[in-house]
Amino acid sequence: MRAAIVGSGYIARVHARLIAELCGDVVAVCGRTLSGAQAFGIGQAYDNLDAMLRAEKPDVVHICSPNSFHAEQTIASFAAGAHVLCEKPMATSADDCRRMIDAADTAGRVGAIAYCYRGYPIVRELRRLVRNGDFGALWRITGLYLSQDVCDPDKYVWHFSPGLCGPAFALFDYGVHWFDLLQFVTGQPIAEIQAQFSTRRPDRTWHGNPGEGPRPRGEATEDGGVRVDFALEDQADLLLRLAGGASGSATVMALSPGNPNHIALSVDGESGGFDWLQEQPNSFVERRPGLKIIRDRDPDRLDPADRWTAAVPGGHPEGYPDAFRNVIAESWRGMRGETADFPTFGAGLRGIAIVEAAVASAAERRPVTVDIPGADFARDYPMD
């Protein structure tokens, strides 16, 4: 695939590395500034998306820009004839997601979301076990997504700038990943949510350093910075219910000391359960009455349809880049019409709708039903 990347930050560099591993060709990078795109060091540099699309005519555009730009950049890419792989969150509103889906349909192109954690072989195995009924009817689901990314009170990220992030922070930056992981493994949609939001560090100061984005609105400081009143949640505590009746809780937090990227998923069913940690992705704990078994990653134990996700033999660890590469590969296969089992724009819309329900729940202090008119969960989360 001839790929173009929009954005020149950390996640864009991850995409570039994995595109190369898949023998793709990064033909261009479009940054907020031309110097930023040039510093990327791969492909032709641009600071104008339309100019890049006209000149390069990429097969696929990887959208790695701030949340608020995803919708318009995606729609422009579809209009230029490209497929799109968009970073999460898909957009900042469900309405924008629907516009993106309509644009894909009009152009006859495919949109995918970079839900990278579903690419682990163990996650694929757990999905098969759950959907084959190995744990029986599901009763309890719980989980965590804890990060220390913005624990430092002096750190500023572009998410803090008003208008760039959307109506949520922790849930858009971390939570949508966990929501996708839960629904991917269980094969059931989140049907109801009750949320409590907290903002532990409401004051943030922009200094103009790399990665902080353009100068935001706010109160100027004596040293040339801008003090921003960050009104979004950096901690979300959630009660959840799946369509099949299983219920439980999750916490998503952006300032958890000592947790760079702690993702946990725990499920109980009528005949067994399991626990999985993203920081130890090559094993899971299988639980039966009176018994706990540690299951290490074993490619020979995978369903034949999932064995391609294991790049190395048993006993050799795989990690985050391998899982992410699997999701990009599967998305590209979807763009070539070879599979429907990839993170679709329908799955991306579902994540945004869950966040919108959580925002409403936190504001109104009540449970909120996750309502997505016209959505088809089986189409958004096919088994193969």
N, C-alpha and C positions, 0 to 999 in steps of 0.2 A: 504494500500500500504506500502511495505517496502521501505523506502526512504533513500537515501544517499545525503548528501549536500557537494558540493564543494565550499569552502570559509568559513571563520569564522568571518566575520565582521557583521555590523549592519543588513544588509538585510538578511544575512543567519540566524540570530536569529529570524527575523520576519517569515521567512519560517518555521523554527523549531516550533515556537509557533503555527502556523496555521496548520501545519501537525498534531500536537498533537490534536488540536481541531477537526480535521477531522478523528480522531481515527487512523491516520497513525502511523508508527513506524520509527523513525530516527535511523537506525541501524549503521550509520557511518558518520563521518565528515572528509573531507580531506582538510587540510590547507596548506598554503605556508610553514609553519614550523610545526613540530610535537607539539611543545609547544602551538602554537596557536590553533591547533585542540583539544588538551587536555583541554585547558582552556575553550573551548566551553561547556564542561560538559555534553554532550549528545552523546550517541553512542560510537562506537569504533573510536579512533583517528588514522589518517593516515597523512603522508605527501607525499604519492605516489599514484596517481590516479589508475594506473594499478593494483597495489597491492590491493587496496580497492575493485576494481571491481571484481577481481578474488576471493577474500576471502568472500565478502559479498553478491555478486550476487543480488543487489537491483532490485526491480521492476521499480523504477523511480529514476533518478538522478536530483537533483535541482542544477543548475549551478549558483552560486552566487559569481563568481570570477571576476577579472578585464576583461574589454572588449576583450583585445587581446587574452585571453585564451579560450574564449567561443567556437570557432570553433573546435579546436583540442580536447578539453575535451568532447564536445558533440559527436563528431565522435567516440571517444574511448568508450563512454558510450553506443552508439548504437551498436557498434561492440561486446560489452559484453552482449548484449541482454536486455538492459534497455530502458525504455522510458525516455524522457528528458523534464524537464520544465526549460527553460533558462531565466535568467534575461535579461532585456533590456540593451543596444541594442543587438540584436541577434548576431551580429558579427561586425567587423570593415570594412567589404566590402561586396558588393552584391555577389561577386564571392565566398567568404567564406560561405555566406548564402546558395548559391546553392549547395556547397559541403555538407553542413549539411543536406539539404533536400534530396540530393541523398543518403547520408548515412542512413537516416531514411527509405527511400524507399527500399534500399538494405536489411536492417535489418528487415523490416516489423514492425517498431516501430513508435511511434507518438512523434512529437516534438511540444511543446507549449511555448509561450512567456508570461512572467509575466506582462502583460498589466493590472494592477490591477484596474485602475479607471473605466473600463467598468463594474465592478462588482456592482456598486451602483444601487439599485432599481430605483432611479429617472432617471439615465442614461438609464436604460432599458425602462422606460416609455417614455422618450423622443424619443428613437429610434423608438418605435411603432408609436408614434404620427406623426413623420416625414415621416416614410415609409407608413403610412396609408393615407397621404395627408392632415392631419389636418391643416397644415400651408401653403398648396398650394405649387406651384413650388418655390424652394429656390432661393433667390436673393443674400443675403449677409451672409458671415460667417466671424466672427472675434474671436480673443481669445488671451489669455495670459498664459504663464507659467513663473512665477516670483519666484525666490528663493534668499534667502540671504546666502546660504550655504557657499560660499567662499568670502563673503564680507570682512572679516577680512584679511588685507594684510599679516598677519603673518601665516595664516592658509595654510597648505599644505595637499593636498589629492593626492592619487595615480594617479588620472587622469592627474595631471600636469607632470608626468614623461614621457619623450619622448618614444613613442612606445607602451604605455599601453592603451591609450584611443582610438586611431584611428585618422581619418582626421578631426574630429569635437569634441567639448566638450559640449557646452550648448545644441546643438541639439541632441547629443547622450544621454546625461544624463537626459534631461528634454523633449526636443522637440518631440522625438519619441512617448512619452506618449500622447502628445497633438494631434499629427497627427493621432494616432490610435483612440483616442476619437472622433475626428472630423469625420473620415471615418466610424467608428462604428455607430455613431448616424445618420449621413446623408445618409448612404448607397451608397455613391459616392466616387470614388477615387480622390485624388489630382492629377490633370492632368498637372499643370504648376506651377512653382515657380520662384520668383525673390527674391534674398536674398542680404542683406547688413550685413556684419559681423563687429564687433568691439571687440577689446581686451582692456579692461579698466585697467587690472592689469597684465602687461606682465612679471613682475619679481616675481618669487616665490622661497622660500628657503626651502629645505628639511632639517629637523632636526633629523630624525630618530625616531620620536615618533610613538606610536601605530596608525595604520590606514594610515600611509604615504607610506607604501610599501617599497620595497627594495631600496637601495641606487641608485639614478639615475645618468645618465651622466650629467655633468655640471661643473661649476667652484666651486672649493672648497672654503669654507669660513674659517675665522680664528677660529671660534668656532666649527669646525668639520662638519658643514653642507655643503650643495651643492646648489648653486644658479642656478636656471633653467630659461632659456628664454622660457616662455610659449607662444607659437605662435598661439594657437587655440583661437576660439571666446568664449568670456564669455557673449556676447550679440548678438542675431541674430534678425534682423527685416525683416519680410517676407511679400511679396504679393503673394496671392494664387488664383488659379482658380480650381474649381471642374469640373469633366467631364460633369456634367449636366448644367454648365454655371454659377453657383453661384461663387462670387468672394469676396475677402476681404483681411484682414491682420492679422498678429499675431506677437507678440514679445515674445522671449524666452530669459531670463536673469538669470544669476547665482549669481549676486551680487546686489539684490534689497533690500535695508534696510527695515526691518519691515515686509518682506514677506517670512516667512519660507517655504511655499509651496502653492502659490496662483495660482490656475488654473481656468481659466474662459473660457466659451464657450457661444457665442451669435450668434443667427441665425435669419434672417428675411426671410419670404416667402411672396407670393402675398396675403395671407389672414391672416397672423399672424406671431408671432415670440416668442422667449423665450431667457431667460438668466439663466445660471447655474454657481454656484461657488462651487468648491470642498471643500472649507472651511466651507460651509453651505450646505452639501450634501443632506439634508433631505427636501429640497424644491427647487422650481424653479419659476421664474416669467414668466407667460404666458401673452403675449401681443396681443391685438386685436385693431383695429382702435378705439381710444378713450377710451381704457380700459386696465388696468393692474391687473392681478389676481395672488396672491401668492398661489401656489399649494403645500401643504405639502405632505410628503410621506404618502401614504395610500395603504396598501397592497391590499385592496379590489378593488382599482382602476386599479391595474396591470392586464395585460393580463394573463390568466391562465398559459401560458407557462413561465411567468416570476415571478410568486408568490413565488417560492422557494427561490428567492434572498432576500426576506424580512424575517429576522429571528425573528423579534419581532413585536407585534401588532402596529397599528397606534398610534401616540403620544409618542412612545418610540424611541429615536434617535439611528441611526446606523452610523457607521463611517468607517474609513480607514481599520481597521483589518477585518471588516465584508465584505467589498467589495473585499479585497484581498483574503479572505477565499473563497468567491464565485468563483473567477477566478481559484484558485487552484482546487476547487471541480469540476468545469466544465471541466478543463483540464484533471483531472484524469478520469472523465466520458468519455472524448474523447479517452483517452488511453485504456479504456475498450470497446470502440466501441459503446457507448451508445448515442453519440451526435457528430455533426460536428460543433456545435456553441461554439467554444472556440478560444482563440487567437493562431492561427496556425502559423507554420513556414512561411507559405505564407504571413501572415500579418507582420511577423517579417522582411522578405525580403523586403516587400513594404516600411516599415519604413526606412530601410537602403538606398534603392534606392532614396527615397525622400531627405534624408540627402545628398547623393552624388550629386543629382541635385542641391541642395542648395549650396554646396561647389563649384560646377562648376559655378553657377550663380554669387556667390560673387566674384570669381576670374576673371570672364569674364565680369562682370557688364552688364548682360543681362538676360532676362527670359529664363528658361530652361524647356523643356518638360520632364515630368517624364515618362521614357520609361522602361518598365519591360518586356522583351521578354518572351513569354510563360505564363505570369501571367493571372490568372482568378480571378477577383475581387469578383464575386459571390461565388466562392469556398472559397476565403480567408475571406469573410465577409458574411457568410450565415445568414439568419434571425433566424432560429431555428436549 
